[in-house]
Amino acid sequence: MTAELVRGQNHPLPETRLEIRVSVGKPIVAGVTLSDDQGKVRGTDWVAHPGSPTLPGLEVPKQAAADHRLAVDLGAVPEAVHRVNVLLALPVGAGGPVSFGSLAAPFVAVTALDGSEVASYTITDLDAESAVVALELYRRQDAWKVRAVGQGYAGGLADMLTDQGLPQAHELAGTINEAVAQGLARSVAAPPPRPSDEARVRTTGQTAAPGPGAQGPDSTAAPQPTPATHQPGDAGTTAGGPVNYTHPSRQTSAPPPPPPTAAPAAPGKSAQPVAGDATGWSMEERLYNQVWGMFEDLARTTAAYRSAVDFAESRMDQELDKVLSDPRSRIGNTGDVAREAARAKHGLLVDQARAALDRDLGQLAAESEVVEPALPMAYAGWDSPVWHAYRTPMEIPMALRLGDLHLPERPDLHIPMLVRLPLERGLWIDSGRSSGTDSLADTDQLRRLAMDSAVAHAARLLAVYPAGEFTVHVIDAAGSATGALSPLVTAGVLDEAPAAGAAGVSAVLAKLTQRVDLVQMAIRAGAADALPPDLDTAEQLLIVNDFPHGFDDRAVTQLRYLADEGPAVGVHLMMVADREDAAEYGPLLDPLWRALLRLTPVADDHLADPWVGHAWTYEPPMAPPGSQVLQQVLNQVAHARRTGGR
């Protein structure tokens, strides 16, 4: 199970022989420092860098590159080493970027030797920094863990090494930069992709097909290719010309041939889209890949359009500045003619870009109309007919729909937001005001909407798991969510009544933290069969309403522990809270908020993908007004739990 980390979060490492993969999009330097139990680097022989790429148990690349693989054998590092720090830095004097703020967010993944991903981290919020500590692998009670750090340094390598206690920091930084400069001088450009590589290409007369590795804003890995953008030459392409959206993760086998009676697509028109037209071992996996392939295509074509518009505006500004700076343009109507010509060129470029965008959006809309009705229960919206034929599933699905995503260029084109199961991070349903909040909505109304949204998410989780394999706990310390919780309580899908008061809060948190401790100890000891017979081995979800009411310091600490350690052993957290209500705790709760995926009960453009930087508008997955589908599904879930799945 892959863990997608946020800054400050840690995750246990199942083995000591690992690979660390880094992807940025531009050449960077990768290195490693070793630290003792005080966090100090004892000398230059505790640093692996391009000039000295190997240490016991470690090997780093010898030159700057856009993609790196670092080999790590934690069992071979010296006993005095307690931390292994993974460093990234920009080459000095290479003519490239001087700060990470101008690059795509660096993506770092820890993988096993077979290539399976253990944990990943996308380093966001970097600005003027030219060096960053990406990850640290550290010992904890004879076991190793990985922590997402993301600590940047505007002063570069020298400041970073100085901060780690290395006396010769500036000298070593100079040595590293010199080694990197020599490596860049010897390096050659990477060969172009082979024509035989299958990739998704959208053209005027060709159906595009996605591939198995497509990722979304909450996916376990964040691809970092440079998005396709309209260059100055692209803006003059005719509306019928091809727009290449090649992406290595949108691959497909050849689509099935059309039926003999099917007429071929007319020239200049796209072939009919097909649901499940993606690689995968099952229809469920193919639809999952197709949905996130659509997400990537929408992101890319929108980025291309915005880039073309920016270029057109920049070009017009340059031409207008040139006209104004020429004294001859002030005589007669020469200046007016030049200005009109510049504006006409701008309008032509924007119109051509919009035509290309509309063509691609139309193709995506047609694909969405075919894919949406074909989605299985876990991927479908509450308004889908599939819920009216609900039957308790026999297996856990590979993903779950948490809502819809769209961009302002085409608000009606919604892409399902799918996340892998089991959940790898908790959810925070924000009951505070946001950019999408109706100014007339009061605080109580927002809290009711947030709790309704939480119940809808919980109902979906209960519905897509086999009977008895998902348990929901609720903390409602003030008893303010009685109405919103009635679907869960009435159906009887809760094993216990919602906990109220300080005593109820303490009892639920103690029970779940004890479960986390027991399962962790059993896993580390390799004795999963030694768990107590009365331990509920189902996945657990804790819904916390109206935080921090009823929480003391001990309860807050337990909550943070569940958010950090719980997902790895099947305990998940869903907070329904306004962050301003917890302001009295100060920065104490910042790691908790960062560990959770923020969702809103109303449409809001708060989700950003690190790939192209779009702000996606999120739509919560609510049942249609007046519909009884949610209550009917919960009643069937409760019946299946009572009858053992029958």
C-alpha positions, 0 to 999 in steps of 0.5 A: 500500500502506497502512502502519499505523504505531506510535509511532516508526515512519516511512514514505516519502511517495510524493508531496508533495501530501497530505491529513491526516485526523484523527478523534477523536469529540469536537471538538479543535483541529488545527494545524501547526508548521514546524521548521528542521534543528535542530527549532526553530519560528522564530516565530509565522509558522511556525505554522498554527492556527485563527486563522491557518489558512494557510501556504505549502503548508499549510491547517488547519481554522478551528475545533474539530471531531471530524473534520479534513482538513489540506491539505499541499503539501510542495513549496511549503513554504520551503526552510528547513523540514525538519519539518512537525509535526501538532498536536492539542489539546483546546479550553480552557474549552469544557466538553468533555474536559480530557484525551485519556485520556477520549476514544477513541484519536485516529486520523490518516491520511495520504492522497493526493489521490485518497483512497488511504491512504498511512499511518495511526496510532492514538495510544494510551497517552494519559492526562492529556495535553491536547495531542499531536504526532501526526505529523511529515513530515520531509525525508531526502535530498531525499525526504519521510517521515512518522513517528508521534510521539504525544508528549503534553503535560499542560500543553497547547498552551503546553507543546507550543509551548515544547518546540518552541522557540517564544519566544512560546508562551504568547501564541500558545496564548492566541490559538489558544484565543481563536480556537477559542472564537469558532469554537465560539460560531459553530458549529452541530451537524452534521445527522443522517445521511440516511435514504437512507444504507445502513447495517447495522441488526440488528433482531429480524426483519431480516438485517444485512449488512456493508460494504466498510470494516470494520476489525479490530484490525490493520486499516489504518484504525481507525474511531472512532464512538462505540459503541452503548451502552444508555442508561437508557431502553434497559435497559427495552426489551423483548427483541423490540425493535430494537437499532440497530448503524448503522455507516457502514462496514457497508453493503450492496446489497440482498440477493438475493431468496429462492428462490420456494420459500423460506418467509418468516421467521416473525414475531419471528425473524431471516432466514437469514444468507447467506455473502458478504452484503456489498459487494465486487467478488468473493466474496473481498472480500465475505467479508472485509468480512462477517468484519470486519463480524461483528467490529464487531457483536460489539464493539458489542453487547458494549459495549452489554451492559457499559454497561447492566450498569455503569448498573444497578450505578451506579443500584443504588449510588445508590439504596442510598446514598439509603436509608442516608442517610435516617434514616426508613429506620432505622425498621421495615422501610422500609430493607429494603424499599427495598434489596430494591427497588433490588436487584430493579431491578438484577436486572431491568436486567441480565436485560434487557441479557443477553437483548438480548446473547444475542439478538444473539450468537445471530444472530452465531453463526448467521452464523458457522456459515454464513460459516466453511465458505464461507471461501477458503483464505487465510481458513480454519482448518487444520481446514477441508476446503478445505486437502485440495483445495489447489492453488497459487493464481494470485493473491495473496489480499487478506488472511490469517488470523492466528488467531481472536478472541473475548470472554468473554461468548461464548468459543465465538463465534470471529471470524477475525482477518484482516490485509491482504496484503502484510503491513504490519508484522512479527510477534512470536511471544512465547515468554515467559509471559503471562496465558493461559499454563498455570502448569505450562508450562515455558520450554522448552515455551513456546519450542517452542510459539512456534516451532510457531506461527511455522512454521504462520504461515510455512506459511500464507504460503507456501501462499497466494502463487503459486509462487515469489513468497514466500521464507522465511529462518530464523535459528536461531543456537543450533540449538534449533528443529530439531524445530519447523522440520522441516516446512519443511526436510523439504518443501524450501520453504527455499532455504537451510538455517537459519542458525546461529552468529554468521557465519550471522546476519551473512550472512542479515542482510547479504543482506536489508538489501542487498536493502532498500537496492537496491529502495529506491534503484530505487523512488526513481530510478524504475528498477525494471528496473535491479535486478540480474538475480539479485535475488529479487523475491519477498516475503521473510520472515525468521524469527528464533528465540531472539533475542538469542542470536548477535546483536551490536550491528551485527546488532541494528541491522540487525534494527531496520532490516529491521523499519522499512524492510523491509515497504515493499519486501517484506521482512518480519520474524517474531521468536520471542522472549521480551522479557525475554531481551533486557532487557540491551539496555535501551530500545534495542529498544523501537522494534523491539518496538513495530513488530511485531504481538505474537501468542502461541502460546497463547490470551491476551487481549492484543489491544485495539482502539482503537475500544471498548477491548475486550481480545480473546482471541487464539487461534493458528491451529494444525493439529489434533493429529495432522493431517498437513495442514500437511506435505501442503500444504508438500509441494505448495508445494515441488512447485509451486516445482520445477515452476514452479507446475504 
